[in-house]
């Protein structure tokens, strides 16, 4: 007989085995992966091989009734329940972030339809991946939604926690497109979260959705893209002695001058210098005019190095780095450690600390493939910044930059000595900033496995944390939807 599966705090302490849980699912008509089968191997495989976890079992849902039944079986068994959309979580949170969860596999539910030609509202199932969403919206309806670049990422984790990409400066975060959602709660009921029904739940879903239930369907506001978009690359020509001045010029442009149509990031890799890659929602001529002030001040020894233009789907495909964007199966696995920062700015002594660590520490690391990407997130003309931090659970609308740090190995295990590289970089950059969450934080979609629960909640949710803790106590007091960095319920 299998050993008893873990119990959830606050739920009935009935000793269930894995076989009992599977029997409950089978009796409820919910498909279940066989442990020795190919579907189990696929569904239990982590995107980040550094953090593998073993589920208690995997329920493969294709209807909202399946989701409801799976949740109730989890409640009966006292097992933590974790929804998994694309399975792209950096910390394997779609597998629970630990062993022993009932994983509700959603990626067989990927339908995308347009509810109305007049309104442009799309109805989307929770297991759709970004590339499939983009393909169907464009090919069938000539429409789009702002979201990230990786075609294999599932929409649910991405949209529910932010969803930044090369159209976010123009159109906002992916979560800003969510008009309403049908969500299965911890008691197995399915409710609507909209501006008129359970508005507090909709507020929480848009930034912290994994904590409150399993979304079974989204209504998304789409838009008609411009007839031409222009993607571009540029060298910055920075050295250690010029990078601080370059960052300060970049900040002045991003904060006040950068037009809404411009979207870009600064990237640096272990093998080369800093560069820009981006997307302009318009023509090449307009793109060059919009970037001219930036090139003159931040990159006087650099300049535009590559450029192309085409339709919306051409631009999506360009930054997906694959011609096969219509994906409905998991992405290739990687072995890495990642961190993030969202910052109000990067200037003066803080910029100096960032640059010194970059050139004196990171650039000396040649045994692994590290990089950072600094996205232009906020600013006077950013659609993200149009609303205050408390407009939804996403707490970083006032931040100018979103930085992702990534350190990867291509073979073997990730070295125990490797974590210090990125940990040190973040620590050096934030050393002189107040530790109250006002000037900096972190982004949960780049989940950081080094954070304990308290630090994760504070850095991910900032000023919105108290309200989220109150809503967690209201909607999931027994923490059925738990993972190591999930929001802790607090009764006001």
C-alpha positions as CSV (number, residue, x, y, z in Angstrom):
1,X,0.0,0.0,0.0
2,X,1.2,3.5,-0.8
3,X,2.0,5.8,2.1
4,X,-0.6,8.4,3.1
5,X,-0.5,11.6,1.1
6,X,0.1,15.0,2.8
7,X,-2.8,16.8,4.6
8,X,-3.8,20.4,4.3
9,X,-3.9,22.6,7.3
10,X,-7.5,23.3,8.2
11,X,-8.9,20.3,6.2
12,X,-10.3,17.1,7.6
13,X,-7.4,14.9,8.7
14,X,-8.6,11.7,7.0
15,X,-5.7,9.3,6.0
16,X,-6.1,8.8,2.3
17,X,-3.7,7.0,0.1
18,X,-2.8,7.9,-3.5
19,X,-4.9,5.0,-4.6
20,X,-7.9,6.5,-2.7
21,X,-7.4,9.8,-4.4
22,X,-7.2,8.3,-7.8
23,X,-10.4,6.2,-7.0
24,X,-12.2,9.5,-6.1
25,X,-11.1,11.0,-9.4
26,X,-12.1,8.0,-11.4
27,X,-15.5,7.7,-9.7
28,X,-16.1,11.4,-10.5
29,X,-15.2,10.8,-14.2
30,X,-12.0,12.8,-14.1
31,X,-9.2,11.4,-16.4
32,X,-6.0,10.6,-14.5
33,X,-2.5,10.1,-15.7
34,X,-1.1,6.6,-15.2
35,X,2.2,6.9,-13.3
36,X,4.1,4.6,-15.7
37,X,2.6,6.2,-18.8
38,X,3.9,8.7,-21.3
39,X,1.3,11.3,-20.3
40,X,2.6,11.2,-16.7
41,X,6.1,11.7,-17.9
42,X,5.1,14.7,-20.0
43,X,2.8,16.3,-17.4
44,X,5.1,15.8,-14.4
45,X,8.2,17.1,-16.3
46,X,9.4,20.4,-14.9
47,X,10.4,23.2,-17.2
48,X,13.3,23.9,-14.9
49,X,15.0,20.6,-14.3
50,X,16.8,22.0,-11.3
51,X,13.5,21.8,-9.3
52,X,11.7,18.5,-10.0
53,X,8.7,17.5,-7.8
54,X,6.5,14.4,-7.8
55,X,2.7,14.9,-7.7
56,X,0.4,12.7,-5.6
57,X,-1.5,12.3,-8.9
58,X,-2.3,14.3,-12.0
59,X,-5.9,15.0,-13.0
60,X,-6.2,15.8,-16.7
61,X,-9.3,18.0,-17.0
62,X,-11.1,18.8,-20.2
63,X,-14.3,20.4,-18.7
64,X,-15.2,22.8,-15.9
65,X,-17.0,19.8,-14.2
66,X,-13.7,17.9,-14.2
67,X,-12.0,20.8,-12.5
68,X,-14.8,21.0,-9.9
69,X,-14.7,17.3,-9.2
70,X,-10.9,17.3,-8.9
71,X,-11.0,20.1,-6.4
72,X,-13.6,18.3,-4.3
73,X,-11.5,15.1,-4.4
74,X,-8.5,17.1,-3.1
75,X,-10.6,18.5,-0.3
76,X,-11.9,15.0,0.7
77,X,-8.4,13.6,0.6
78,X,-6.8,16.6,2.4
79,X,-4.4,17.1,-0.4
80,X,-3.1,20.4,-1.7
81,X,-4.5,21.2,-5.2
82,X,-2.4,22.9,-7.8
83,X,-3.5,24.0,-11.3
84,X,-1.0,23.7,-14.1
85,X,-1.4,25.5,-17.4
86,X,1.8,25.6,-19.4
87,X,4.1,24.2,-16.8
88,X,6.6,26.9,-17.5
89,X,7.1,28.1,-13.9
90,X,10.7,28.8,-13.0
91,X,10.2,27.3,-9.5
92,X,7.9,24.4,-10.7
93,X,5.0,26.0,-8.9
94,X,2.7,24.4,-11.4
95,X,3.7,21.1,-9.8
96,X,3.2,22.5,-6.4
97,X,6.7,23.7,-5.6
98,X,7.0,20.6,-3.4
99,X,6.1,16.9,-3.6
100,X,2.6,15.4,-3.0
101,X,0.2,17.8,-4.6
102,X,-2.9,16.9,-6.7
103,X,-1.9,18.6,-10.0
104,X,-4.8,19.7,-12.1
105,X,-3.4,19.6,-15.7
106,X,-5.3,22.2,-17.8
107,X,-3.4,22.2,-21.1
108,X,-5.9,20.0,-22.9
109,X,-8.3,22.9,-22.5
110,X,-7.0,25.4,-25.1
111,X,-10.0,26.7,-27.1
112,X,-9.9,30.3,-28.3
113,X,-13.1,31.9,-29.7
114,X,-14.3,35.4,-30.3
115,X,-17.5,36.2,-28.3
116,X,-18.4,39.2,-30.4
117,X,-17.0,40.9,-33.6
118,X,-18.4,44.2,-32.3
119,X,-16.6,44.2,-28.9
120,X,-13.6,42.1,-29.8
121,X,-14.0,40.1,-26.6
122,X,-12.4,36.6,-26.7
123,X,-13.4,33.6,-24.6
124,X,-10.3,31.5,-23.8
125,X,-9.8,28.2,-22.0
126,X,-7.2,28.1,-19.2
127,X,-4.7,25.7,-20.9
128,X,-4.1,27.7,-24.0
129,X,-0.5,28.7,-24.6
130,X,0.6,32.2,-25.8
131,X,1.5,31.1,-29.3
132,X,-1.8,29.3,-29.8
133,X,-3.7,32.3,-28.4
134,X,-1.8,34.7,-30.8
135,X,-2.3,32.4,-33.8
136,X,-6.0,31.8,-33.4
137,X,-6.8,35.5,-32.6
138,X,-4.8,36.7,-35.7
139,X,-5.7,34.0,-38.2
140,X,-9.4,33.7,-37.4
141,X,-10.2,37.3,-36.3
142,X,-7.3,39.7,-37.2
143,X,-6.9,40.6,-33.5
144,X,-4.3,40.4,-30.8
145,X,-3.6,40.7,-27.0
146,X,-0.5,42.0,-25.3
147,X,1.5,39.2,-23.7
148,X,5.0,37.7,-23.5
149,X,7.2,36.2,-26.2
150,X,7.6,32.6,-25.4
151,X,5.1,30.6,-27.5
152,X,4.9,27.6,-25.1
153,X,4.0,29.5,-22.0
154,X,0.5,28.8,-20.6
155,X,-1.7,31.8,-20.4
156,X,-3.0,31.2,-16.9
157,X,0.2,31.6,-14.9
158,X,1.3,34.4,-17.3
159,X,-1.9,36.4,-17.3
160,X,-2.8,35.9,-13.6
161,X,0.5,37.4,-12.3
162,X,1.2,40.2,-14.8
163,X,2.2,39.1,-18.3
164,X,4.8,41.5,-19.7
165,X,6.0,41.6,-23.3
166,X,6.9,43.7,-26.3
167,X,3.4,45.3,-26.5
168,X,3.0,46.1,-22.8
169,X,4.3,49.6,-23.0
170,X,1.7,50.2,-25.7
171,X,-1.3,48.2,-24.5
172,X,-0.6,47.2,-20.9
173,X,0.0,43.9,-19.2
174,X,-1.7,40.7,-20.2
175,X,-3.8,40.9,-17.0
176,X,-5.2,44.2,-18.1
177,X,-7.0,42.4,-20.9
178,X,-8.9,40.2,-18.4
179,X,-12.5,41.5,-18.3
180,X,-13.9,38.6,-16.3
181,X,-13.2,35.0,-15.4
182,X,-15.0,31.8,-14.3
183,X,-13.2,30.4,-11.4
184,X,-13.5,27.2,-9.3
185,X,-13.1,27.9,-5.6
186,X,-11.9,25.8,-2.8
187,X,-15.4,24.5,-2.0
188,X,-15.8,23.3,-5.6
189,X,-18.2,26.0,-6.7
190,X,-17.8,27.8,-9.9
191,X,-18.4,31.6,-9.7
192,X,-18.0,34.6,-12.0
193,X,-15.4,37.2,-11.2
194,X,-16.3,40.4,-13.0
195,X,-16.7,44.2,-12.2
196,X,-20.3,43.4,-11.2
197,X,-19.9,39.9,-9.6
198,X,-17.3,39.1,-7.0
199,X,-15.4,42.2,-8.0
200,X,-12.9,41.7,-5.1
201,X,-12.0,38.3,-6.5
202,X,-11.4,39.8,-10.0
203,X,-9.1,42.3,-8.4
204,X,-7.2,39.6,-6.7
205,X,-7.0,37.4,-9.8
206,X,-5.3,40.2,-11.8
207,X,-1.9,39.8,-10.2
208,X,-2.2,37.0,-7.6
209,X,-4.6,34.6,-9.2
210,X,-2.9,31.3,-8.4
211,X,-3.8,31.8,-4.7
212,X,-7.6,31.8,-5.0
213,X,-8.8,29.0,-7.2
214,X,-8.6,27.5,-10.7
215,X,-9.7,29.7,-13.6
216,X,-11.8,27.6,-16.0
217,X,-12.4,30.4,-18.6
218,X,-11.3,33.9,-19.4
219,X,-13.0,36.8,-21.2
220,X,-10.2,38.9,-22.7
221,X,-10.4,42.3,-24.4
222,X,-8.5,42.0,-27.7
223,X,-7.5,44.9,-30.1
224,X,-6.9,45.3,-33.8
225,X,-3.1,45.7,-34.3
226,X,-1.7,48.4,-36.6
227,X,-1.1,47.3,-40.2
228,X,2.7,47.5,-39.8
229,X,5.0,46.8,-36.8
230,X,8.8,47.2,-36.8
231,X,11.2,45.2,-34.8
232,X,14.7,46.5,-34.2
233,X,18.0,45.8,-32.6
234,X,20.7,48.4,-31.5
235,X,24.1,48.3,-30.0
236,X,24.8,50.5,-27.0
237,X,28.6,50.5,-27.1
238,X,28.9,50.8,-23.3
239,X,32.0,50.0,-21.4
240,X,32.4,49.9,-17.6
241,X,33.4,53.6,-17.6
242,X,30.5,54.7,-19.8
243,X,27.7,52.4,-18.6
244,X,26.5,54.5,-15.7
245,X,26.1,57.5,-17.9
246,X,24.3,55.3,-20.4
247,X,21.9,54.0,-17.8
248,X,21.1,57.5,-16.6
249,X,20.4,58.7,-20.2
250,X,18.3,55.6,-20.7
251,X,16.3,56.4,-17.6
252,X,15.6,60.0,-18.7
253,X,14.3,58.7,-22.0
254,X,12.2,55.9,-20.5
255,X,10.7,58.0,-17.8
256,X,9.6,61.1,-19.8
257,X,10.2,60.8,-23.5
258,X,9.6,57.2,-24.6
259,X,6.4,57.2,-26.8
260,X,3.7,54.6,-26.1
261,X,4.4,52.9,-29.4
262,X,8.0,52.0,-28.4
263,X,8.7,48.7,-26.6
264,X,12.2,47.5,-25.8
265,X,14.7,46.0,-23.4
266,X,18.4,46.3,-22.7
267,X,20.1,42.9,-22.8
268,X,23.6,41.7,-21.8
269,X,25.0,38.3,-22.0
270,X,28.2,36.6,-20.7
271,X,29.8,36.6,-24.1
272,X,29.2,40.3,-25.2
273,X,28.2,43.8,-24.5
274,X,24.9,45.5,-24.0
275,X,22.3,45.9,-26.7
276,X,18.7,46.8,-27.3
277,X,16.0,44.7,-28.9
278,X,12.5,46.0,-29.3
279,X,9.2,46.4,-31.2
280,X,7.6,49.6,-32.5
281,X,3.9,49.7,-33.2
282,X,4.2,51.5,-36.5
283,X,6.5,52.1,-39.5
284,X,10.3,52.1,-39.7
285,X,10.5,55.8,-40.3
286,X,8.4,56.6,-37.2
287,X,10.5,54.1,-35.2
288,X,13.8,55.8,-36.2
289,X,12.4,59.2,-35.2
290,X,11.1,57.9,-31.9
291,X,14.5,56.3,-31.0
292,X,16.7,59.1,-32.2
293,X,16.8,60.9,-28.8
294,X,17.7,57.7,-27.0
295,X,20.5,56.8,-29.5
296,X,21.9,60.3,-29.2
297,X,22.2,60.3,-25.4
298,X,22.4,56.7,-24.3
299,X,24.3,55.2,-27.2
300,X,26.5,57.9,-28.9
301,X,29.0,55.2,-30.0
302,X,26.3,52.7,-30.9
303,X,23.3,52.6,-33.2
304,X,20.6,50.6,-34.8
305,X,22.0,47.3,-36.1
306,X,19.0,45.3,-37.3
307,X,15.5,46.0,-38.4
308,X,12.5,44.3,-39.9
309,X,8.8,44.9,-40.3
310,X,5.6,43.1,-41.0
311,X,2.2,42.2,-39.6
312,X,1.3,41.6,-35.9
313,X,1.8,37.8,-36.3
314,X,5.1,38.4,-38.0
315,X,6.3,40.4,-35.0
316,X,5.0,37.8,-32.6
317,X,6.8,35.1,-34.5
318,X,10.0,37.1,-34.7
319,X,10.4,37.3,-31.0
320,X,9.2,33.8,-30.3
321,X,12.4,32.6,-32.1
322,X,10.5,29.8,-33.8
323,X,8.3,29.6,-36.8
324,X,6.0,27.1,-35.0
325,X,4.3,29.4,-32.6
326,X,0.9,27.6,-32.5
327,X,1.9,25.3,-29.7
328,X,-0.3,23.1,-27.5
329,X,2.4,21.0,-25.8
330,X,5.2,21.8,-23.3
331,X,8.4,23.8,-24.0
332,X,11.9,22.2,-24.0
333,X,13.4,21.9,-20.6
334,X,16.2,24.0,-19.2
335,X,18.4,23.9,-16.1
336,X,18.8,27.3,-14.5
337,X,18.5,29.7,-11.6
338,X,16.7,33.1,-12.1
339,X,16.0,36.2,-10.1
340,X,14.2,39.5,-10.9
341,X,14.0,43.1,-9.9
342,X,11.4,45.8,-10.5
343,X,12.8,49.2,-9.9
344,X,11.7,52.8,-9.9
345,X,15.0,53.8,-11.4
346,X,18.7,52.9,-11.8
347,X,20.9,55.9,-11.4
348,X,23.7,57.4,-9.3
349,X,25.3,55.0,-6.7
350,X,22.7,52.3,-7.4
351,X,23.6,52.3,-11.1
352,X,27.3,52.3,-10.2
353,X,26.8,49.2,-8.0
354,X,24.9,47.5,-10.7
355,X,27.6,48.2,-13.3
356,X,30.5,47.4,-11.1
357,X,29.0,44.0,-10.3
358,X,28.2,43.4,-14.0
359,X,31.8,44.0,-15.1
360,X,33.8,42.9,-12.1
361,X,31.8,39.8,-11.1
362,X,29.4,38.6,-13.7
363,X,31.6,39.2,-16.7
364,X,34.3,37.0,-15.0
365,X,31.9,34.0,-14.9
366,X,32.6,32.1,-18.1
367,X,31.6,28.5,-17.2
368,X,27.8,29.1,-17.5
369,X,25.4,31.0,-19.7
370,X,24.2,34.0,-17.8
371,X,22.2,37.1,-19.0
372,X,20.0,39.9,-17.9
373,X,17.2,41.6,-19.7
374,X,16.1,45.1,-18.5
375,X,12.6,45.8,-19.8
376,X,11.2,49.3,-20.1
377,X,8.1,48.8,-18.0
378,X,6.8,52.1,-16.8
379,X,7.2,55.8,-17.6
380,X,5.0,58.7,-18.5
381,X,3.6,57.2,-21.6
382,X,3.4,53.5,-20.5
383,X,0.0,51.9,-20.6
384,X,1.0,50.0,-17.5
385,X,1.5,53.2,-15.5
386,X,-1.9,54.6,-16.4
387,X,-3.4,53.1,-13.2
388,X,-2.2,53.1,-9.6
389,X,-0.6,50.1,-7.9
390,X,-3.9,49.2,-6.2
391,X,-5.9,49.1,-9.4
392,X,-5.4,45.3,-9.2
393,X,-3.3,42.9,-7.2
394,X,-0.3,43.6,-9.5
395,X,1.7,46.0,-7.3
396,X,4.5,47.4,-9.6
397,X,2.8,49.8,-11.9
398,X,5.0,52.6,-10.6
399,X,8.2,50.8,-11.4
400,X,10.2,52.0,-14.5
401,X,12.2,48.8,-15.1
402,X,11.6,45.1,-14.9
403,X,14.9,43.1,-14.8
404,X,15.3,39.4,-15.3
405,X,18.5,37.7,-14.3
406,X,19.1,34.2,-15.7
407,X,22.0,31.7,-15.2
408,X,21.9,28.4,-17.1
409,X,23.9,25.3,-17.5
410,X,23.6,23.1,-20.6
411,X,24.7,19.8,-19.0
412,X,25.1,18.2,-15.6
413,X,23.6,19.7,-12.5
414,X,23.4,23.3,-11.6
415,X,26.4,24.0,-9.3
416,X,25.8,24.8,-5.6
417,X,28.3,27.7,-6.0
418,X,26.2,29.2,-8.9
419,X,23.5,30.8,-6.8
420,X,25.9,33.4,-5.4
421,X,26.3,35.1,-8.8
422,X,22.7,36.3,-9.2
423,X,22.1,36.7,-5.4
424,X,25.1,39.0,-5.2
425,X,24.0,41.0,-8.2
426,X,20.6,41.7,-6.7
427,X,22.0,42.4,-3.3
428,X,24.6,44.9,-4.7
429,X,22.0,46.7,-6.7
430,X,19.5,47.1,-3.8
431,X,22.0,47.6,-1.0
432,X,21.4,51.4,-0.8
433,X,17.6,51.3,-1.5
434,X,15.0,51.3,1.3
435,X,13.9,47.7,2.2
436,X,10.2,48.7,2.5
437,X,9.1,47.6,-1.0
438,X,8.5,51.2,-2.2
439,X,11.4,51.5,-4.5
440,X,11.9,47.9,-5.6
441,X,10.3,44.5,-5.6
442,X,10.3,41.3,-7.6
443,X,8.1,39.7,-10.3
444,X,6.4,36.4,-9.5
445,X,6.4,35.2,-13.1
446,X,10.2,35.1,-12.7
447,X,9.8,33.1,-9.5
448,X,12.9,33.1,-7.3
449,X,13.4,29.8,-5.5
450,X,15.7,31.5,-2.9
451,X,12.8,33.5,-1.3
452,X,11.1,32.3,1.8
453,X,7.3,32.8,2.0
454,X,7.5,36.0,3.9
455,X,10.0,37.7,1.6
456,X,8.2,36.4,-1.5
457,X,4.8,37.8,-0.4
458,X,6.4,41.2,0.5
459,X,8.5,41.5,-2.7
460,X,5.8,40.2,-5.1
461,X,2.8,42.0,-3.8
462,X,4.1,45.1,-2.0
463,X,1.4,47.4,-0.7
464,X,-1.4,45.1,-1.9
465,X,-0.4,42.2,0.4
466,X,-2.7,43.0,3.4
467,X,-5.8,43.1,1.2
468,X,-4.7,39.9,-0.6
469,X,-4.2,38.1,2.8
470,X,-7.7,39.2,3.8
471,X,-9.1,37.8,0.6
472,X,-7.2,34.6,0.9
473,X,-8.8,34.1,4.4
474,X,-12.2,34.8,2.8
475,X,-11.9,32.5,-0.3
476,X,-9.4,29.8,0.8
477,X,-8.9,29.8,4.6
478,X,-7.8,26.2,4.6
479,X,-5.1,26.9,2.0
480,X,-6.2,24.3,-0.5
481,X,-4.3,26.3,-3.1
482,X,-1.0,26.3,-1.4
483,X,2.6,26.5,-2.6
484,X,5.8,27.5,-0.8
485,X,5.5,31.2,-1.8
486,X,1.7,31.5,-1.7
487,X,-0.2,34.2,0.1
488,X,-0.9,33.4,3.8
489,X,-4.5,34.0,4.9
490,X,-4.9,36.6,7.6
491,X,-8.2,37.4,9.3
492,X,-8.5,41.2,9.6
